[in-house]
Amino acid sequence: MFILDTDHISLFQRNHPAVVAKILKTSADKLATTIITAEEQLRGRLNRVRKARNDEEIVRAYNNLSATLLYFNSITVIVFDEKPQAIFRKLRKQKIRVGTQDLRIAAIGLANDATIVTRNRKDFSYPLYILW
């Protein structure tokens, strides 16, 4: 299974040619993302709605929020349950210097024996991640 990190979800949503081509070549049942990525994107969209000041910004912000909700209904979203939480705690005890959200995504990947697809080489190490 390939878990798309937030950066790749964003690139796909912006129609990045290489990312779109790779995702479309991959069987949908082998693609997923995480509830962490959904949280990150929804926080960003809600923040844009909150900061919108004129009609154009407000309409664009709500359209983007709607598109994001529809997108997350079209892809498997892997939950953060007890298994990744236990892995997250073990990783945290190792004092790994990685942001909390990225460490949670890594824990989900490890719990599901999946590969994280990301450009974030700093916080993810091979063989947990690949770059598309």
Secondary structure, 3 states (H helix, E strand, C coil): CEEECHHHHHHHHCCCHHHHHHHHHCCHHHEEEEHHHHHHHHHHHHHHHHHCCCHHHHHHHHHHHHHHHHHHCCCEEECCCHHHHHHHHHHHHCCCCCCHHHHHHHHHHHHCCCEEECCCCCCCCCCCEECC
